[in-house]
Amino acid sequence: MSADPGSVPNVLVVEDEMVLRMRAVDIVEDAGFHPVEAVNADEAISILESRSDISLLFTDIQMPGSIDGLKLAHAVHERWPSIKIILVSGQVKPSDAERPENSRFFGKPLGVEQMIAELQKMVGAGALRIVPGPTDWPADQALRAPAAADSAPHHAQDAVLSAENDSLRLLLEQAGIDAQALLIQAGIDAEQRQAADKLQKLILGELHHRVKNTLAMVSAIASQSFRAAPSIEHGQKAMEGRLTALGRAHDLLMQVSWADASLTHTLSSATEPYDGQGDRRFHFNGPDIRITSAAVIALAMTVNELCTNTTKFGALSVPAGRVEITWTIDELKQRLRLVWMERGGPAVEPPTRRSFGTRMMESLGQQLTGRVQLAYDPGGFIYSLDVPLGSVAVPPEAILLR
């Protein structure tokens, strides 16, 4: 970046979904501002109480924690009335009366150009500028890539997402008509149909929310994959790998009806495509626990980045290399520590730039209110995650109720 972050306005980004938060951070930076990240309302309040240089709050509405994003917005407006507020959501659309005065609302997936324009309108022109680095794009791609990155992908992306949302709406409406006809045909009485109709609306509403949230995540992954890619082919492969990892995580959650999943199963599912046929190169060691759906997706996406890196540059880039994944639970402190350790590969050197994969791995610690450490030991790269057990594991009482 070409400006000192301390010299430009700060925008507090509050989003619990790891990839979506990273996307929001990019939008803030592209608008010319410095992002400050938080994963929930409690952390956001703590940040606001400790500093007085936040110009705008950019928050999702649906979040875990003591209060949601809408209540956070009202609390911020009451305590810090000078802070501008932008609310976003893929599920609810609060009315003007429900939102704090002079706040703005946008539905997910976010329209990038619209968001940048609104941020600059509310806060100012901004001073941060992304300084392009050297790339190895082919000459014919290099000439047309910047213009395409600035305009066509955003318009095309918005058009595709709009069409998908329209298709989803029509499918949901048709599903409602079909369900009503089946209930009548089955001879179910009016009272039962009314109860079934309420249940159906709840299910379709949840489906709509999940699909829109997934579309927003896909949009964010696509943008991140091409943002710093050295070539179009590199960006395409990176995006395909990340979408495949997201799909595997969703497959795993479907097997358990989006309730919770095994930590061992999550890790084995994420690493299976990268394991050698007939020769296990990943070794797991740790007590199995049930983890939440949010932890499944976050871990699956992070492990995919680790696998991609090790097959390209690390231990699995050579036949003798291996990866050991171990985890322990400190019952006294109620913490989970997971370590990814590469052995038998080429000598390791620290990267020269902070890639999307690195940002994602570091962001996982923040996502789960814990810590992440990346060690570029010459003998092998080491990734360690230390988080509160409650941020990952499903409570025993919740498992008993199922």
N, C-alpha and C positions, 0 to 999 in steps of 0.2 A: 504494500500500500504506500501511497505517496504522501501521506500526512500522518502526523503524530496523533494517535487516538485521543490523547488528552486535549487536543485542540478542537475537536468536533463534538457535536451533541451525542449523548449516549441514549440508546434505546434498550429498554429492558424487555427481552424476549422470554415469554413464559409458555412452555409447551412440553408435555410429558412424553410425547412420541419422539424417539431419538432422531430418526431421519427427517421428520417434519420440522423439528427444531433446527437442525442443521440447514434446512432449506430456508427457513425464516431468517436465520442469521445471514445467509447469503443475500437475501432480498434487502435486508437492512444495510449490509455493506455496499451493495450495488447502488443503493439510494444515497450513499455518501456519509453514513453514520457509523458509530461504533457500537456493536452489540454487546449487551451484558446478559448472560444466560441464567435461567432458572427453570427447574423442572416441575414446580408446583407453586401454589399460592403462598404457602408457608415460607418457602425459600425466597420468594419474591418480596414479601413483606420484610424479611430479615435484611435483604439487600437494600431496600428503600430506607430502612431505619438506620443503616450504617453509612449511607452516603447521600449527598444532596445534589448530585449532578445528573440525575435521570430526567430526560426531556419528554420521553414518550413511553407508554406501556403498550406492548404488543402481545396480547394474550389469547390463548385458546380458551374456550368456555368449559368444555368437558375435561376435567382433570381430577386425579385422585388427591386426597388430602382433606384438611378440615373444611375448606371452602372451595367453591368452583371459581372459574374465571370471571363470571358475571359479578359474583359477590366481591371478588378481589377488586374488580374495576370500581365498584361503588365505594369500597373501603379506601382505595387510592384517591378517588375523587374527593372524598370527605377530608382526608388527612393531608393530601398534597394536591390541592386544586389546580395548581399550575401545570401539572403533568398531563399531557395529551393522552388519549386512550384510543386504541384500535382493538376491537374484539373480532375473533374469527371462530367459525365452527362449521363442521360438516353435518351436524344433526339438528341443531335448534337455530331459530332466527328470532332473537328478541325484538320486541317492538321498540319504537322510539321512547315510549314511556318506561319501559323496563330497563333501558340503558342509562348510564350517567349522562348528564347534559354535555352536549358537544362531542360525544364519542362517536366513533364510526364502526360499522359492522361489515364484514365480508365473509361470504360462504366459501368453504373449501370445495374443490381445489382452488388455490389462490391464483388469480390472474397477475402475473409478475409485473407487467408494465403498469397496470392499474395500481398495484400496491406501492410500487416505487414512486409513482406520481403523487399518491395520497400522502405517503410519508413526507415527501419533500414539501407538499402543500401545507402540512400540519406543523412541521418542524423547521423547514428551511431548505435551501438548496443542497446542503451537505458539503463536506470537504474531502472525505475519503475517496480515493480513486484506486481501482484495481490496476496495477501496473503489469502489463502483459510480459510474461517471461519468454525466453527463447523456446521454440518448439521445433520438432522435426517433421512438421506437416509437409506433405508433398507440395510442390510449387503451385500446381493448379488448384489444390484444395486451400492453400494458404491465402490465395487471392480472394476466394469467395467465402471462406469460412467466417470471417468477422461479421460481414453483413448478414449472413444467414443466422449467426448466433444472436445478433441484435434484434432481428425482426421476425423472420419466417418461422423459426421453431416455436416462438411464443404464440403467434397467431394460429399456427397449425395445431399446436398443443391445445389451446383454448377451444378451437373448433372441434377437435376430436373428443375432448372431455365433455363439451356441451352435447354433442351427438350421443355419447355414451349415457349421459344423464337422462336425455330424452328417451332413449331406448329402455333404460332401466325403469323410468316412470311408466311407460306403456306396458312393460312386462308385469310390473306390480299391479297395475290396474286390471290387466287381463287375468292375472292370478286371482284377484279378488272376485271377478265375475265367475271364473271357473269354480272357485271354492263355494260360492253361493249356490250355483247350479247343482253341485254334487251333494250339498247338504239337503237341498229340497228333494232331490232325487232319492236320497237315502231315507226320506220320511222323518227327518228330525224336526221336532216341533219348534215353534217360534222362539220360546224361551231358550232352548238349547242353541238355536241358531244365533240368537243374540249374544250368548256367552262365547260361542265359537267365533263369532265375528270380532268380538273384542280381542280374543286371543290371537286371531289372525292379524289384526291390525298391529298388535304388539310385535308379532314375529316379523311382519313385513317392514315395520318401522326399524327394527333392529337390523334386518337385512340391508335396508337402504343405507343406514348409517355405516355399516361395515363396508359395503361396496364403495360408498363415497370416500370413506377414510382410506381404503385400499387404493382408489384412484389417486387420491392426494399423495399417498406414499410413492406410488409408481411415478407420478409426475416429478416428485422430489428426487427419486433415484435417477431418473433420466437426466434431469438437469445437473445433478452432482457428477454423474458419470462423464458427461461431455464437457463440464466446466473447465477442467484442467487436463483433459486428455491430450497427449502429444499428437494424436492422429484420430481421424474419424473411425478407423478400424479399431483402434485401441479403446475408444469410448464405447463403441458398439458392443465389443466383447465384455467390457466391464459391466455395462448395463445388463446384458443378457445373463451374466453370472449372478448379479445381485437380484434380478427378478426371479431367477430360478431358485435361489436361496430363500427368497420370500415365499415362493410357491411351496417349497418343501416344508417350511415352517407352518404354513396354513394346512397342508395335508396332514401334518402331525397333529395339529389342533383339532382338525375334523374327526380324527380317530377317537378323540376323547370328548367330542361335542363342545369344544371351546371351553372346557372346564379347567383342566390343568394337565400337565404332562410330566413324564419322568425326565430328570436332568440327564441321566445316562443316555436315554433314548434320543433326547434333543441333540446331544453332542455327537452320538454315533450317526444320526440321520444327516447332520450338517457335514460330517467328514467323510461319509461313505463314498461320494462321487470322486474323492481325491485319493482314496486308498488303493494300493496296488492290488490287482487281481491275484488271489491266492497267496499274497504276502502282506500281512498286516503291518502297516507302517505307523499307525496310530495306536497308542496304548493308553487305556483309561484306568484310573485308580482313585476310587472315592466312594463314599456312601451314597446310595441313590435316594433322592428326595423328589417330591412333587413340586413343580414350580408353576408360577402363574403364566397365563397366556402372554402377557406383556413381556415377561422375562424370556419366554420361549422365542418370540420374534426377535428381541434385542440380541440374545445370545446367538441365534442362528445367523443373523446378519453379520455379527462380529466374527464368528468362527469362519464364515465364508471369506471374509477379508483376510484372516490369518492363513487360511488354506491357499487362497490365491497367491499371497505373497511368498509362502514357503515353497510352492511348486515352481515359482518363477525364479526366486533369488535365494531361498533358504534351504533347509535340510532336505526337503523332498525334491529338490532340483537335481539331486545325485542319487544313484541307486542305493547307497549305503545309509542314507539319511533316515531319520525317524523323528516322531513327535510324541512326547509324553504329556498327557493331560491329567493332572492330579488335582483333587480338591479335598479340603478338610473342613469340618465344622467345629468351631469353638463353642461348646455348649454353655460355658460360663459367660462369655462375652456375646453369645448369640450372633456370631459372624460366620460368613462363608468366605473361604479363600480358595480361589481357583488359579492354577498356574499352567501355562502352556510353555513347554520347554523343548527347543529344537536341538538335536544332537546329530553328529555325523555328517554335517553339511559343509559347504565352503565357509571360509572365514567371513565373519559378519562385519559390515561397516555401517555406521549410522547414515540414514538417508540425507540427501542434500535439501529436500523440501518436505513440507508437511502436506501429505496427500489426503484425499478424501477418506481412504482406508484408515489412515492414522487418526484422523479426526473422529471417525466413527468408533474406533477402539477406545479412544480417550473419552468419548461422549458416553459410552456405556457406563462408566463409573459414575458419572453425574446422573445418568438416567436412574440408576439404582441406589442413589445417595451413598456411594462408596468411593473407592479410590482405584485408579488404574496406573500401573507402572510398566513402561516399555524399556527393556534393558538390551542394548545391542552388544552383548558379550561376544568377543571374537570366536568363542567356541560354539555359539549358537544363540539365536534370538530368544528372549524370554518375555512373555506377557503374563502379568499377574493382576488379578481382580480381587479386591477385598471389599465386601459389602455386608451390610446388616442382613442377617438371615431373613428377617421380616420383609425385606424388599424383594426377595426372590421366591421364598418358599410359601406354599399354601399352608395356612394354619391347620393343625391337626383336627380341630373341631369342624372345620369346613369340609375336610375329607370324610369325616364320619357321617356328616349330614347327606352325603351323596349316595 
